[in-house]
Amino acid sequence: MNPLVPFGNSVITGRTGNKKAMKENYEPLLKLLKKDNVKLKEAIEIYQRAIEINPNNHRAVWKAKRFTLYIWARLYEHEKGLLGKKIDTVRRVVGSKEFHNLYKTYPLGRLDIEREIRNLNKLITDPRQFPYFRSKNFVYKGTNKNIPQDLLDKIR
């Protein structure tokens, strides 16, 4: 059985008959790494740091927990057939008791609700944050089962 590797909008298999597809997809990356004299191991480490949430960085963990509260709220709205504007969900999340209790556990100063609404809305709509919205980062509330990627894409 050949492993499937997602890349962009295509899927590359490990079969030798697919060398053309592999070359078309990976050659620009390899050229860039070679041009900038970046070793493969270093490139992998950079990539992993870019998409993983560091558990020792309280700001990254705070961001991840806000994303989780937001996704849970969107999921609830989706299940009830009430999926509306993102900003409305953000307002409900920031106004929730769960958010307020979570806020108290971080050294963030006094809670400014309007600022938190603005910040969370900016974060969830920022394309640079899209890599964090992956199935591996989100579970259904009260379980360890990951939320499927297609559902995350729909409700995000």
N, CA, C and O of each residue as an XYZ file, in Angstrom:
624
protein
N       0.847     -1.188      0.000
C       0.000      0.000      0.000
C       0.886      1.242      0.000
O       1.828      1.338      0.786
N       0.588      2.165     -0.860
C       1.377      3.392     -0.959
C       0.778      4.494     -0.099
O      -0.435      4.705     -0.096
N       1.642      5.195      0.631
C       1.123      6.297      1.439
C       0.719      7.468      0.560
O       1.339      7.722     -0.472
N      -0.318      8.175      0.970
C      -0.751      9.371      0.253
C      -0.261     10.591      1.008
O      -0.389     10.666      2.230
N       0.290     11.529      0.293
C       0.807     12.746      0.905
C       0.067     13.925      0.306
O       0.207     14.185     -0.889
N      -0.734     14.667      1.111
C      -1.437     15.827      0.562
C      -0.450     16.947      0.267
O       0.483     17.188      1.033
N      -0.666     17.618     -0.836
C       0.179     18.756     -1.183
C      -0.640     19.703     -2.031
O      -0.978     19.396     -3.175
N      -0.958     20.857     -1.467
C      -1.775     21.823     -2.206
C      -3.123     21.220     -2.513
O      -3.805     20.722     -1.618
N      -3.511     21.262     -3.767
C      -4.796     20.716     -4.186
C      -4.672     19.312     -4.745
O      -5.657     18.753     -5.226
N      -3.463     18.722     -4.691
C      -3.272     17.406     -5.261
C      -2.820     16.429     -4.193
O      -2.456     16.817     -3.083
N      -2.851     15.167     -4.548
C      -2.357     14.128     -3.664
C      -1.264     13.390     -4.408
O      -1.440     12.980     -5.555
N      -0.128     13.225     -3.738
C       1.007     12.567     -4.354
C       1.157     11.196     -3.707
O       1.120     11.080     -2.482
N       1.323     10.170     -4.511
C       1.563      8.843     -3.956
C       3.051      8.561     -4.010
O       3.802      9.230     -4.720
N       3.457      7.579     -3.262
C       4.861      7.213     -3.218
C       5.283      6.343     -4.388
O       6.430      5.897     -4.409
N       4.424      6.077     -5.361
C       4.750      5.223     -6.507
C       5.739      5.915     -7.432
O       5.742      7.140     -7.557
N       6.571      5.119     -8.073
C       7.591      5.678     -8.963
C       6.983      6.263    -10.229
O       7.608      7.114    -10.862
N       5.803      5.844    -10.613
C       5.162      6.358    -11.813
C       4.675      7.786    -11.655
O       4.177      8.368    -12.620
N       4.799      8.360    -10.493
C       4.282      9.687    -10.229
C       5.406     10.703    -10.041
O       5.215     11.723     -9.379
N       6.564     10.433    -10.615
C       7.718     11.311    -10.439
C       7.463     12.701    -11.005
O       7.942     13.693    -10.455
N       6.716     12.780    -12.093
C       6.435     14.077    -12.705
C       5.647     14.973    -11.751
O       5.959     16.154    -11.595
N       4.627     14.403    -11.118
C       3.824     15.179    -10.172
C       4.663     15.612     -8.979
O       4.544     16.743     -8.509
N       5.512     14.713     -8.489
C       6.381     15.055     -7.363
C       7.339     16.171     -7.750
O       7.558     17.106     -6.980
N       7.905     16.070     -8.940
C       8.862     17.082     -9.393
C       8.189     18.445     -9.533
O       8.750     19.461     -9.122
N       6.985     18.470    -10.112
C       6.253     19.728    -10.288
C       5.914     20.380     -8.952
O       5.935     21.605     -8.838
N       5.602     19.568     -7.937
C       5.178     20.100     -6.651
C       6.328     20.490     -5.730
O       6.244     21.486     -5.013
N       7.395     19.708     -5.752
C       8.473     19.933     -4.791
C       9.670     20.691     -5.340
O      10.442     21.262     -4.570
N       9.835     20.708     -6.639
C      11.013     21.358     -7.215
C      11.147     22.831     -6.853
O      12.253     23.256     -6.523
N      10.081     23.638     -6.894
C      10.227     25.046     -6.490
C      10.694     25.192     -5.038
O      11.495     26.073     -4.727
N      10.198     24.341     -4.167
C      10.614     24.383     -2.766
C      12.092     24.020     -2.635
O      12.847     24.699     -1.939
N      12.488     22.970     -3.294
C      13.888     22.545     -3.219
C      14.827     23.599     -3.794
O      15.910     23.822     -3.253
N      14.425     24.249     -4.885
C      15.247     25.320     -5.468
C      15.414     26.479     -4.482
O      16.508     27.022     -4.326
N      14.323     26.848     -3.824
C      14.366     27.936     -2.856
C      15.269     27.591     -1.674
O      16.060     28.421     -1.226
N      15.146     26.367     -1.174
C      15.996     25.938     -0.062
C      17.469     25.944     -0.466
O      18.332     26.365      0.304
N      17.745     25.475     -1.675
C      19.131     25.437     -2.159
C      19.671     26.851     -2.354
O      20.811     27.138     -1.990
N      18.854     27.734     -2.929
C      19.267     29.124     -3.176
C      19.619     29.832     -1.871
O      20.599     30.575     -1.806
N      18.816     29.598     -0.832
C      19.041     30.250      0.453
C      19.946     29.443      1.383
O      20.145     29.806      2.543
N      20.492     28.339      0.856
C      21.419     27.493      1.607
C      20.800     27.018      2.929
O      21.427     27.094      3.985
N      19.559     26.528      2.846
C      18.854     26.003      4.012
C      18.852     24.481      3.910
O      18.409     23.915      2.911
N      19.350     23.831      4.949
C      19.391     22.371      4.966
C      17.980     21.826      5.223
O      17.153     22.483      5.854
N      17.727     20.625      4.727
C      16.403     20.014      4.829
C      15.952     19.889      6.290
O      14.798     20.177      6.609
N      16.852     19.464      7.170
C      16.501     19.315      8.587
C      16.095     20.665      9.181
O      15.139     20.741      9.952
N      16.812     21.720      8.827
C      16.489     23.066      9.312
C      15.132     23.527      8.777
O      14.352     24.139      9.507
N      14.851     23.234      7.511
C      13.567     23.612      6.910
C      12.410     22.901      7.615
O      11.358     23.495      7.848
N      12.610     21.637      7.948
C      11.575     20.875      8.646
C      11.327     21.472     10.030
O      10.179     21.604     10.453
N      12.399     21.831     10.733
C      12.253     22.434     12.064
C      11.520     23.775     11.990
O      10.670     24.062     12.833
N      11.841     24.585     11.000
C      11.166     25.879     10.818
C       9.682     25.660     10.557
O       8.835     26.336     11.140
N       9.376     24.720      9.683
C       7.986     24.419      9.349
C       7.226     23.948     10.592
O       6.109     24.400     10.844
N       7.827     23.043     11.364
C       7.152     22.529     12.555
C       6.909     23.629     13.582
O       5.845     23.675     14.200
N       7.884     24.512     13.769
C       7.697     25.621     14.710
C       6.585     26.556     14.254
O       5.867     27.130     15.073
N       6.450     26.703     12.943
C       5.456     27.629     12.398
C       4.031     27.127     12.591
O       3.114     27.934     12.740
N       3.825     25.817     12.593
C       2.450     25.302     12.663
C       2.084     24.693     14.003
O       0.913     24.390     14.232
N       3.045     24.502     14.896
C       2.741     23.908     16.182
C       2.570     24.982     17.250
O       3.143     26.068     17.162
N       1.783     24.658     18.242
C       1.560     25.562     19.363
C       2.503     25.147     20.482
O       2.439     24.022     20.977
N       3.368     26.055     20.871
C       4.350     25.791     21.919
C       3.650     25.835     23.276
O       3.135     26.884     23.664
N       3.621     24.705     24.013
C       2.920     24.690     25.304
C       3.600     25.537     26.383
O       3.001     25.795     27.427
N       4.833     25.968     26.147
C       5.539     26.802     27.119
C       5.313     28.296     26.890
O       5.692     29.121     27.721
N       4.706     28.630     25.782
C       4.441     30.030     25.450
C       3.000     30.343     25.856
O       2.059     29.912     25.190
N       2.826     31.099     26.958
C       1.464     31.336     27.461
C       0.608     32.122     26.472
O      -0.614     31.970     26.470
N       1.220     32.963     25.630
C       0.432     33.708     24.633
C      -0.123     32.771     23.564
O      -1.268     32.916     23.136
N       0.701     31.804     23.135
C       0.248     30.846     22.122
C      -0.852     29.942     22.684
O      -1.815     29.620     21.988
N      -0.701     29.536     23.944
C      -1.715     28.692     24.573
C      -3.015     29.474     24.757
O      -4.100     28.930     24.550
N      -2.911     30.738     25.141
C      -4.091     31.594     25.295
C      -4.822     31.726     23.953
O      -6.049     31.647     23.896
N      -4.058     31.926     22.882
C      -4.660     32.028     21.555
C      -5.361     30.719     21.187
O      -6.477     30.735     20.667
N      -4.709     29.592     21.455
C      -5.287     28.287     21.131
C      -6.581     28.041     21.912
O      -7.538     27.490     21.370
N      -6.608     28.442     23.159
C      -7.816     28.241     23.964
C      -8.960     29.134     23.480
O     -10.119     28.717     23.494
N      -8.644     30.356     23.055
C      -9.694     31.226     22.494
C     -10.225     30.636     21.197
O     -11.431     30.652     20.954
N      -9.321     30.110     20.357
C      -9.759     29.463     19.122
C     -10.675     28.288     19.431
O     -11.678     28.081     18.747
N     -10.331     27.516     20.465
C     -11.150     26.363     20.844
C     -12.536     26.800     21.285
O     -13.530     26.208     20.864
N     -12.621     27.822     22.122
C     -13.933     28.323     22.549
C     -14.749     28.791     21.347
O     -15.953     28.544     21.269
N     -14.090     29.461     20.422
C     -14.767     29.952     19.223
C     -15.288     28.780     18.377
O     -16.440     28.786     17.944
N     -14.439     27.783     18.148
C     -14.842     26.627     17.335
C     -15.993     25.879     18.005
O     -16.929     25.459     17.325
N     -15.941     25.706     19.326
C     -17.041     25.036     20.034
C     -18.342     25.812     19.884
O     -19.406     25.218     19.709
N     -18.263     27.131     19.951
C     -19.472     27.953     19.782
C     -20.011     27.828     18.356
O     -21.218     27.699     18.154
N     -19.114     27.866     17.373
C     -19.546     27.727     15.973
C     -20.152     26.347     15.728
O     -21.134     26.216     14.997
N     -19.572     25.334     16.331
C     -20.074     23.974     16.183
C     -21.476     23.855     16.779
O     -22.356     23.238     16.180
N     -21.684     24.444     17.954
C     -23.004     24.445     18.585
C     -24.026     25.148     17.683
O     -25.132     24.647     17.475
N     -23.643     26.304     17.156
C     -24.544     27.049     16.269
C     -24.855     26.242     15.010
O     -25.989     26.240     14.532
N     -23.850     25.561     14.480
C     -24.039     24.752     13.274
C     -25.013     23.601     13.544
O     -25.896     23.323     12.733
N     -24.842     22.937     14.691
C     -25.734     21.817     15.040
C     -27.173     22.274     15.223
O     -28.101     21.525     14.919
N     -27.373     23.493     15.716
C     -28.722     24.030     15.930
C     -29.284     24.700     14.682
O     -30.440     25.123     14.670
N     -28.465     24.797     13.625
C     -28.914     25.457     12.400
C     -28.941     26.967     12.512
O     -29.690     27.630     11.794
N     -28.131     27.519     13.407
C     -28.129     28.962     13.666
C     -26.798     29.620     13.297
O     -26.454     30.668     13.845
N     -26.060     29.021     12.385
C     -24.750     29.543     12.026
C     -24.898     30.903     11.351
O     -25.421     31.003     10.241
N     -24.436     31.938     12.029
C     -24.568     33.292     11.513
C     -23.225     33.920     11.235
O     -22.286     33.247     10.809
N     -23.135     35.221     11.479
C     -21.890     35.951     11.244
C     -20.856     35.593     12.300
O     -21.189     35.314     13.452
N     -19.600     35.607     11.885
C     -18.509     35.281     12.806
C     -18.442     36.264     13.962
O     -18.200     35.861     15.100
N     -18.648     37.527     13.694
C     -18.535     38.541     14.742
C     -19.576     38.322     15.845
O     -19.308     38.599     17.015
N     -20.754     37.830     15.476
C     -21.782     37.542     16.482
C     -21.341     36.397     17.394
O     -21.557     36.430     18.605
N     -20.721     35.388     16.790
C     -20.190     34.275     17.582
C     -19.083     34.762     18.502
O     -19.021     34.369     19.667
N     -18.210     35.618     17.984
C     -17.115     36.165     18.791
C     -17.673     36.917     19.986
O     -17.167     36.776     21.099
N     -18.700     37.706     19.770
C     -19.316     38.462     20.879
C     -19.857     37.524     21.955
O     -19.687     37.770     23.149
N     -20.516     36.437     21.515
C     -21.053     35.470     22.474
C     -19.930     34.764     23.237
O     -20.040     34.530     24.441
N     -18.861     34.430     22.534
C     -17.729     33.746     23.177
C     -17.090     34.647     24.218
O     -16.882     34.229     25.357
N     -16.778     35.879     23.839
C     -16.115     36.805     24.765
C     -17.031     37.158     25.939
O     -16.541     37.435     27.033
N     -18.311     37.153     25.737
C     -19.251     37.452     26.807
C     -19.573     36.262     27.700
O     -20.265     36.409     28.707
N     -19.076     35.086     27.339
C     -19.414     33.878     28.099
C     -18.666     33.794     29.419
O     -17.586     34.365     29.575
N     -19.249     33.082     30.354
C     -18.631     32.879     31.662
C     -17.341     32.068     31.513
O     -16.359     32.307     32.215
N     -17.363     31.120     30.600
C     -16.187     30.283     30.353
C     -14.988     31.129     29.911
O     -13.865     30.900     30.361
N     -15.230     32.101     29.032
C     -14.162     32.993     28.574
C     -13.642     33.834     29.734
O     -12.432     33.986     29.898
N     -14.542     34.374     30.531
C     -14.146     35.211     31.662
C     -13.312     34.429     32.676
O     -12.319     34.937     33.198
N     -13.725     33.182     32.952
C     -12.958     32.346     33.881
C     -11.583     32.007     33.311
O     -10.594     31.992     34.044
N     -11.518     31.739     32.033
C     -10.248     31.447     31.385
C      -9.344     32.676     31.383
O      -8.135     32.563     31.589
N      -9.922     33.833     31.154
C      -9.164     35.091     31.135
C      -8.470     35.331     32.471
O      -7.340     35.816     32.513
N      -9.148     34.990     33.554
C      -8.598     35.200     34.897
C      -7.352     34.350     35.164
O      -6.556     34.682     36.042
N      -7.180     33.258     34.416
C      -6.040     32.371     34.650
C      -4.762     32.862     33.972
O      -3.699     32.269     34.159
N      -4.850     33.932     33.192
C      -3.681     34.481     32.500
C      -3.380     35.882     33.025
O      -4.294     36.622     33.389
N      -2.096     36.244     33.063
C      -1.724     37.582     33.566
C      -1.920     38.650     32.487
O      -0.951     39.185     31.948
N      -3.170     38.949     32.184
C      -3.476     39.852     31.075
C      -4.014     41.209     31.521
O      -4.331     42.053     30.684
N      -4.116     41.422     32.806
C      -4.660     42.695     33.276
C      -6.176     42.680     33.308
O      -6.806     41.623     33.291
N      -6.749     43.874     33.354
C      -8.200     44.028     33.423
C      -8.853     43.634     32.095
O      -8.334     43.955     31.025
N      -9.963     42.953     32.164
C     -10.673     42.505     30.973
C     -11.402     43.669     30.305
O     -12.277     44.293     30.905
N     -11.035     43.949     29.076
C     -11.714     44.946     28.253
C     -12.466     44.160     27.175
O     -11.863     43.704     26.203
N     -13.753     44.005     27.345
C     -14.559     43.148     26.471
C     -14.494     43.595     25.017
O     -14.323     42.765     24.125
N     -14.629     44.887     24.766
C     -14.586     45.375     23.376
C     -13.247     45.078     22.705
O     -13.199     44.704     21.533
N     -12.154     45.250     23.463
C     -10.831     44.967     22.909
C     -10.678     43.475     22.617
O     -10.117     43.095     21.589
N     -11.177     42.632     23.522
C     -11.086     41.186     23.320
C     -11.924     40.735     22.123
O     -11.511     39.845     21.379
N     -13.085     41.337     21.936
C     -13.912     41.021     20.763
C     -13.160     41.391     19.493
O     -13.098     40.605     18.547
N     -12.594     42.584     19.477
C     -11.833     43.045     18.311
C     -10.630     42.135     18.038
O     -10.385     41.752     16.894
N      -9.874     41.787     19.100
C      -8.682     40.955     18.925
C      -9.019     39.552     18.433
O      -8.368     39.046     17.519
N     -10.024     38.919     19.027
C     -10.392     37.569     18.610
C     -10.927     37.572     17.184
O     -10.619     36.667     16.407
N     -11.716     38.569     16.834
C     -12.230     38.651     15.470
C     -11.088     38.820     14.461
O     -11.098     38.199     13.398
N     -10.115     39.654     14.794
C      -8.960     39.826     13.909
C      -8.188     38.528     13.763
O      -7.755     38.177     12.665
N      -8.015     37.810     14.874
C      -7.264     36.560     14.833
C      -7.933     35.503     13.959
O      -7.274     34.876     13.129
N      -9.223     35.305     14.138
C      -9.889     34.222     13.398
C     -10.025     34.519     11.924
O     -10.204     33.600     11.125
N      -9.945     35.786     11.543
C     -10.066     36.141     10.122
C      -8.716     36.385      9.462
O      -8.656     36.604      8.252
N      -7.639     36.352     10.229
C      -6.301     36.594      9.703
C      -5.798     35.350      8.960
O      -5.702     34.280      9.561
N      -5.476     35.466      7.673
C      -4.992     34.304      6.912
C      -3.748     33.655      7.510
O      -3.514     32.464      7.304
N      -2.952     34.418      8.243
C      -1.757     33.830      8.864
C      -2.113     32.847      9.962
O      -1.275     32.034     10.352
N      -3.334     32.902     10.470
C      -3.774     31.994     11.531
C      -4.429     30.726     10.987
O      -4.670     29.788     11.747
N      -4.720     30.681      9.688
C      -5.413     29.543      9.106
C      -4.705     28.205      9.360
O      -5.389     27.200      9.552
N      -3.362     28.148      9.368
C      -2.716     26.849      9.649
C      -3.066     26.273     11.023
O      -2.937     25.066     11.223
N      -3.498     27.090     11.960
C      -3.867     26.593     13.284
C      -5.240     25.931     13.290
O      -5.556     25.167     14.202
N      -6.050     26.216     12.287
C      -7.391     25.646     12.217
C      -7.337     24.297     11.508
O      -7.886     24.129     10.419
N      -6.670     23.347     12.140
C      -6.538     21.990     11.629
C      -7.207     21.022     12.590
O      -7.272     21.266     13.795
N      -7.693     19.946     12.053
C      -8.423     18.949     12.826
C      -7.637     18.468     14.039
O      -8.221     18.210     15.092
N      -6.335     18.347     13.904
C      -5.518     17.836     15.014
C      -5.522     18.771     16.223
O      -5.189     18.342     17.327
N      -5.892     20.035     16.036
C      -5.873     21.012     17.122
C      -7.198     21.151     17.859
O      -7.258     21.817     18.892
N      -8.260     20.537     17.349
C      -9.583     20.732     17.936
C     -10.291     19.406     18.168
O     -10.297     18.526     17.307
N     -10.890     19.283     19.356
C     -11.692     18.104     19.696
C     -13.096     18.567     20.067
O     -13.316     19.718     20.443
N     -14.042     17.633     19.951
C     -15.396     17.938     20.396
C     -15.377     18.185     21.900
O     -14.616     17.548     22.630
N     -16.203     19.098     22.355
C     -16.248     19.462     23.768
C     -16.581     18.231     24.624
O     -17.569     17.539     24.383
N     -15.742     17.980     25.615
C     -15.956     16.868     26.526
C     -15.480     15.519     26.014
O     -15.725     14.498     26.657
N     -14.797     15.493     24.862
C     -14.296     14.228     24.314
C     -12.843     14.409     23.867
O     -12.268     15.493     23.962
N     -12.281     13.318     23.382
C     -10.944     13.363     22.777
C     -11.012     13.137     21.278
O      -9.980     12.935     20.637
N     -12.207     13.168     20.708
C     -12.401     12.924     19.278
C     -12.198     14.230     18.501
O     -12.823     15.250     18.790
N     -11.309     14.163     17.511
C     -11.025     15.354     16.712
C     -12.209     15.744     15.835
O     -12.942     14.886     15.342
N     -12.384     17.040     15.651
C     -13.410     17.566     14.756
C     -12.881     17.408     13.334
O     -11.756     17.830     13.063
N     -13.650     16.816     12.409
C     -13.172     16.617     11.038
C     -12.818     17.943     10.351
O     -13.448     18.973     10.592
N     -11.799     17.888      9.494
C     -11.309     19.084      8.821
C     -12.376     19.736      7.946
O     -12.473     20.963      7.913
N     -13.174     18.945      7.239
C     -14.200     19.532      6.369
C     -15.237     20.306      7.186
O     -15.743     21.329      6.726
N     -15.554     19.834      8.377
C     -16.497     20.554      9.239
C     -15.852     21.838      9.777
O     -16.503     22.880      9.850
N     -14.573     21.757     10.150
C     -13.866     22.970     10.607
C     -13.860     24.034      9.522
O     -14.105     25.209      9.795
N     -13.580     23.619      8.287
C     -13.545     24.564      7.176
C     -14.915     25.217      6.969
O     -15.007     26.396      6.625
N     -15.960     24.445      7.180
C     -17.327     24.935      6.986
C     -17.731     25.946      8.058
O     -18.345     26.966      7.747
N     -17.392     25.672      9.309
C     -17.850     26.528     10.409
C     -16.896     27.655     10.738
O     -17.296     28.620     11.389
N     -15.660     27.568     10.313
C     -14.666     28.570     10.658
C     -15.081     29.906     10.098
O     -14.373     30.898     10.277
